[in-house]
């Protein structure tokens, strides 16, 4: 597992919580809070766009 630094969980309505992380080489990660061993990785910009869409309510069904 890469050396990931996780941020505090972001929780939407209900029990939908996820965490964002980064590693020293510039990759970004997203995981369901409590399940950080199973994560998606992509560029920071790709995950930043996904998070902005989720927070804007465009993709809340994914949570």
N, C-alpha and C positions, 0 to 999 in steps of 0.2 A: 504494500500500500504506500502511495506517495506521502510525503510529509505535508499534510494538509492542515492549514490553519482555518478553523471553522468560526464563523460569526455566530452571534446569538440567534436563536430560532426566530423566524418571522411567522406569525400565526394569523391566519385569516379567521373568518367566522367559523365557529364550531371547533373541530379538532384538526383542522388543516394547518400543519406547521411544516416548514422546510428550513433548511440551513444552507447558506452559501459558504464556500471556502475557496482558498487560493493556495497554490504551492509556490516554492521559490523560483520555479522556471516560468511562471506567468500563466499557467493553466488555471481555469476556473472550474468549480465543482458545485453541484447542487444535490441535496439528499433530503429525504424525509427525516424530520427530527427524530432521533432515537434509532435511526437506521443508517448511520453515516458510513457503514462498511459497504453499502450498496448505493452507488452514486452515478450521476451522469457527469461527463467532463466534456468541455469544449473550450473555445476561446472565451476570454472574458467578455468580449463584445457580444457574442452569440447568447451567452447566458444573461448578460445585462438586458438585452432586448427581451428575452423570455420573461424575466422578472418584472420589467416595466409593464409588459402586456398583462401579466397576472395581476399586478397591483392595480392596473387600470380597469380590471374586470373583463378583459377580453378573453382570458383563458382560465377563468376560475373553475371551470368544469374539470380541468386537469388535476386539480388538487383534490 
